[in-house]
Amino acid sequence: MNVTMIGAGRVGLVAAACLAELGIKVHCVDKIAERIDGLRVGTMPFQEPGLAELVRKNVHAGRLCFSTNLDEAVDRSLVLFVAVGTEDEVPGKPNLKGLFEVGRQIARVMKEYRVLTIKSTVPPGTARLLRLQPRVLARGIGHRGFHAPGPRRPWGTQPACAGDHEGHLPASLSRGYAHRDDG
């Protein structure tokens, strides 16, 4: 199965590397060409212990690749993760411009059903009709937290949307998560 991670920052790159480590083919896309060029030659955009080796290992194994071409990545993947920056413009008010821009671009090129998971931090209600996976990663130990055993926070699902397609997703994407109706 192919998945696309949109955003190669602290959240997206860590999640992309960890998904690749699970054996999933991950297309990691970012609009910042310099970041993608650096990742292609093994330069990390930030420091996190163990991440550079995890990225190198999975690039070498053919499970992780980097691109600036979102249209192509959307076309190749059933599951799309969005991990774009939503840092507050003013305290308590996240900047959702990048998230909405990505959503419009996905909608423009999408030809068939896709599962869209938002990894970015968003206010309640933003993902009402989408699958939501709350951020559980911490700076400096993100890849360890991603694989850590124990309870994880639930994904919210609209049964008429993503919930009907649960059987199409590999168990490694939903293992350890409970599902609930956010309707």
Summary of the structure (lengths in Angstrom):
residues: 183
radius of gyration: 15.5
end to end distance: 28.5
largest distance: 44.2
contacts: 539
relative contact order: 0.17
helix: 37%
strand: 19%
